[in-house]
Amino acid sequence: MSGGQERTTSQAEWLERYGASHIGVFGAPGLVISRGEGCWVWDVDGRRYLDLVSGIAVNALGHSHPELVAAISKQAGELVHVSNFFTTTAQVGAAERILALADAPAGSGVFFTNSGTESVEAAIKLSRRTGRSRIVALEGAFHGRSTGALALTHKAAYREPFEPLIPHVVHVPPGDVAALRAAVDERTAMVLLEPVQGEAGVLPLDGDYLRAAREVTREVGALLVLDEIQTGIGRTGAWFAHQHHGVVPDAMTLAKGLGGGVPIGALVTFGPETTALLAPGQHGSTFGGNPLACSAALTVLDTIESEGLVTRAGELGEHLVAAVAALEDPRLGPVRGLGLLRAIPLRGLASTDVVAAARRAGFIVNPVAPDAIRLAPPLVITAAELDGFVTALPSILDDATRSSS
């Protein structure tokens, strides 16, 4: 049978074929998705789900947004790849747009990658160009799974099977300014922080801590790099989460929502001194900055702005917080996070059971922690769609309770 033929139709059969053809790093997929529209997706059996995860904060415009579809189709018909011996109008335009939205000063720059992990790898190389090697990250941090980024990711179960990793990485408790000050000295090349720790359970760092990080890195001449891979591109109610707190980093990493589903990431440097650390020939990417991905990114940024989705993300996030609180359900804790990056804490229930029950009810959520579910819906979601989930939540919890007993 050729790869293009589809002799099977049921979800169970497709999942069996998946297991027989893939390296099992992801385990068994929960669904086989066939199509999407707006904030909804359908599986191959024809069942519909409200997508409240959006590919883990990737599908910023939802599924099949007409502007993004048109831009990708047009660019595919003109030019898909040229290599970085050359540039394209899409690449230049996307870089300029990112710098403008970041309020980056003159002399700032963008290096396009294909993923968040690659953006972090570029940041590691940037920091090494300071002549130092020590990197300070946070306990609970997640920065990727390549061998460089993995050293900065905190979870031991991710790191230990692949050690030894790059040396001189120190993890300190989030929010502890004294611990940060004790760890950062003249040996430190970079402090790397997520403004909201996503994989740790959607845990925001407060403004005082981020400002202290900015202060201590300046004191010793280290770089402050902010990992905005999950928090950037309007998700938290600002274009980039650090803008809530008036902190200007030396660099930031981007990916996820930037391409609206098309793979693209970026390392963004602030100011000429940081930009100049990477000289010609010191880094590269075959596919980074390709015109298809850059055209998608430019369209995502323009559409988010024209549809007012940044402000709306902040407003809908607060709407969700209030709606969940109004349930007064003792099985739920106060919603945490920023904008449309949220976690709902659970009391007495396992998140995996709640996720399974939500899927049975037609909702896709994520077990971000053993006792919390994550919501990172498309920025185009409506209040009515969020309310539909909140209204169903008590019955979802009832189902989870029955299933676990």
Salt bridges, closest charged atoms under 4 A:
ASP51 OD2 - HIS63 NE2 2.81
GLU78 OE2 - LYS74 NZ 2.80
ASP185 OD2 - ARG134 NH1 3.37
ASP185 OD2 - ARG187 NH2 2.68
GLU199 OE2 - ARG374 NH1 2.77
ASP208 OD1 - ARG211 NH2 2.87
GLU215 OE2 - ARG181 NH2 2.91
GLU219 OE1 - ARG181 NH1 3.25
ASP227 OD2 - HIS143 ND1 2.71
GLU228 OE2 - HIS242 ND1 2.79
ASP250 OD2 - ARG214 NH2 2.81
ASP302 OD1 - ARG97 NE 2.73
GLU305 OE1 - ARG97 NH2 2.31
GLU307 OE2 - HIS65 NE2 3.09
GLU318 OE2 - ARG342 NH2 3.14
ASP329 OD2 - ARG331 NH2 2.83
ASP387 OD1 - HIS319 NE2 2.68
ASP398 OD1 - ARG331 NH1 2.70
ASP399 OD2 - ARG360 NE 2.98
